[in-house]
Amino acid sequence: RLKIYPKSIQVIYYASLNEFKNISSNSFIVECDYKAAIDSEASFLLPKITQQPAHVKSARLNVKRIEFIVSK
């Protein structure tokens, strides 16, 4: 089992006011590459936005690292 901290992170983005109301948290996909973390022996995951609405001008994450614990 893999436990991550924090469990959720904020996506900060810019969009026009007309499109803003159509954007939700489900509009974004954020992923971490666990294999890359293990291969580099890192104790953290690096989150990356892999999907966002086309009308979002720019997006970034407020967290750069996600700590993880592997438990049995």
Disulfide bonds with the S-S distance in Angstrom:
none
